[in-house]
């Protein structure tokens, strides 16, 4: 490995360390990943078995895929395209949710329930957006790293497993978002029907 590549690798590692330090700091006022992850994990506090579905089963799936298929440049390019589409969809849903106004609902129990569902949906969207941004950066780095030859296929499979796992968790959380959005839409239909009557 020549001097230019070593300097480039050190710069990339510096970027990662700086961002990890500042984004996970406890009292970060601008954007705190610790709070985003904590809020997302709190969604499952009443049903802890869902941790297995959302975080352990994707690990099994990703490990199996990593053993079957060694991801290359084509995979990471296609992954970046798919994740970009998902990211734009998530941000569009987020803009729709911010336009919702439930303060005019007379029944305080209904208002609290739908506001809770909306907040949970926003939390899931922010977490999924975080995963999408990670996958975009990861895919970009892996396209470049794919040009560097690894001595063992194990390292490539571990890197592929990280991508598979992150993408699987993203898709499962997308199902969670769709379920929550369906509840919000059903509630909107219910409210509009009540207003007509």
N, C-alpha and C positions, 0 to 999 in steps of 0.2 A: 504494500500500500504506500503510495507516494505521499509527500508532505502536504499537498493540496487537499487530498482526501482526508487525511488525519485532521487538518484544521477544520474542514467542513464538518466532519463527524463531531469534533469538539464543540463547534458552534451550535449544532443541532442539539447535542446533549445539554449545553448551557441554556438554550431556549426552553427545553423541557423542564429542567430543574427550576429555573426562574418562575415559569408559569405554574408549576406544581406548588412551589412555595407560596406564591402570592394568591393563587386561586383557592387554596385550602387553608389559608390563615383563618384563625378563629374570629377575629373582629374586623374582617375586611368589609368596608362599607359599600364598595361599588358592586362587586359580584363575588359571592361566597359559595363555592362548589360544595363545601361541607354542609351548608344549610339546604341546598338543592337536593343532595343525596339523602340527607336526614328526613326532609319533608316527604320525599318520594317513598322511602322505606316505611314511614309512618302510615302510608295508605293501607298497608297490610297488617296493622297492629291488631285488628280484630280477627284476622284469619291468618295466623302465622304459617299455615300449611301452604299458602300461596307463594312463600319464599322459595319453596321447592320447585314450584311450577315456573316461576319467573326467573330464578337465578341458578338453581342446581341442575334442572333438566337441560337448559341450554349448554351447560358445561359438558354434560354427557354427549349431547348432539355435536358440539364443536370438536370435542376430542375424537369422536368417531369420524367426522368429516376430515379432520386433519390427518388421520391415519389413512383414509381412503384417497384423498386428493391433496396434492401439494400445489397450493395456490401460486400463480405466477402473475406477470404483468397484466395479462388480459383480464384475469379475475378482478384485480384491484381497480383497473380502469372501469369495468362494468359496475363494480361495487360503488365507485364514486358517482357514476351517473344515477344509479338507483337511489343512493343516499341523498343526492342533490334534489331529486324529485320529492322524496319523503320530507326533506327539510323545508322545501317551499310549501308543501301541503300542511305541515305542522304550523308554520308561521301564519298561513292563511286561516287555519282553524283558530289560532290564538287571537287573530284580529277580529274574528267573528265573536268570540267569547267576550272580548273586552267591550264590545258594543251592547252587550246584554244589560238590561236594567230591570231588576226584580224588586225595586223598592216600592213600586206601585201595587204590589200584591197585598191584599188586605189580610189574609191569613198568615200570621207570623210563623206558624209551624211549617207551612208550605214554603214560605220565603226562605226560612233558615235551611230547610232541606235542599232546595235547589241551589242556594248559594254555596252550600257545602259541596254538592256534586260539582258545581262549576269550579270551585277552588281546587278540588281534587283533580279535575280534568286539566286545569292550568298547570298544576304541579307535575302531572304525568307528561304534559307537552314539553315543559321546560326540561325535564329529565331526558326525554327522548331527543329533544333538540341538542342537548349536551352530547348525547351518544352519537348523533349524526355528525356533529362538528368534529368529534374525536375520530370517527371513521373516515371523514374526508381528509383530515390531516394524516391519519395513519395510512390510508390508501396512497396518498401522495408520497409519503416517505417510503412506503413499500415498493412503489413503482421504481423509485430511484435505487433503493437498496437491492432490488431484484437484479440489477445489472452487476452487483458485486457478488462474486461467487462465494458461497459458503462451503466450508470444508465438509460439513455433515448435513444430511437432509433433515436431521432432528430439529435444528435451529429454524429452518424454513417452515417446518410443520408447526412449531410452537408459535411462530409469527402468524401463520395462517389460522391456527386455533384461536388466537386473540381476536382476529377479524371475524371469524365465524361466530364466536361467543358474543361479541359486541353486537353483531348484526342480528343474531337470534333474539337477544334481549330487547333490541330496538323493535323488532317485529311483534314480540309478545306484548310489549308496552303499547304498541300501536293498537292491538286488539283491546287493551284496557281503555284507551282513549276513545275508540269507536263505541264501546259499550257505554261509557259515560256520556258521550255525545248523543247517543240514542235516547238516553233518559232525559237529557236536556230538551231534545226535539219533541219528545212525547209530552213533556211538561208545557212547552210552548204551544203545542196543539191544544192541550187541555185549557190553558189560559185563554187562548183566542176563541175557543168554543164557548167558554163561560161568558166572555165579553159580548158575544153575539146574542146570547140568550137573555 
